[in-house]
């Protein structure tokens, strides 16, 4: 294998594995019960939104 | 022949900048022109010039990323390749010169030029408008760090793509980067679906990664962020530059 191809494959694989491992390892320490909601929960005003529903 | 001779390097740098002056100087000329235009419009409408032009800076960096995919075009053109390959300059000198003109010059050159132009208009605002001089305009260090990291990453991708592809280098690199991102997302979704990351979904972890900096409530978040940022904003570009350096050398040997 050429050196350039080797380093290209290394560049594509190693950071992906590192970030994946970092995420998986840290998941054990992360307390998602105190995490901010990723999406805003619908409020009462949203539920009573008078806009017509899409068909 | 020495690997790196400063005199020879400077001589090649001068030659290379002259040969590719349009690509090298476009990011240094267009954004300041946009800022001048915006400044004139603002002053004529009675508004003071009070912010450093980050949008123009980003525009210039995108121009530089576009030019990065064409940095080695001269070595691939059959008409100019023999001339460029016979220049008395080492691989290392050629590579460092291309990085300087494509990476460091657009970033630091733009910082300097845009600060000059922005402060010129801030001063004019002080002279012409009743609000007075609002103070010197500087780019924020955190903005520079974030934007610089993104530019380093994108530049490395397009610079390497420019070496690995023969024609339509920018478009092919963009397509490959999109496919790579899509595959990574698929891996994340697969992990979530297969239960390997069943403690919390992969996407939720990514959401926490991106949003927890402002809240600071997540234990273990720092490890995740540090690994993620070091992987993508330092390790990935450096490995790509290594691949590009070897590919440039292989190209010249083949020619």
Interface residues (C-beta under 8 A of the other chain):
Chain A: X2 X3 X4 X5 X6 X7 X8 X10 X11 X12 X14 X15 X16 X18 X19 X20 X21 X22 X23 X24 X25 X26 X27 X28 X29 X30 X31 X32 X34 X35 X36 X38
Chain B: X160 X164 X180 X184 X187 X191 X196 X197 X199 X200 X202 X204 X205 X206 X207 X208 X209 X211 X212 X215 X217 X218 X219 X220 X221 X223 X224 X226 X227 X228 X230 X231 X232 X235 X236 X239 X240 X242 X243 X244 X246 X247 X250
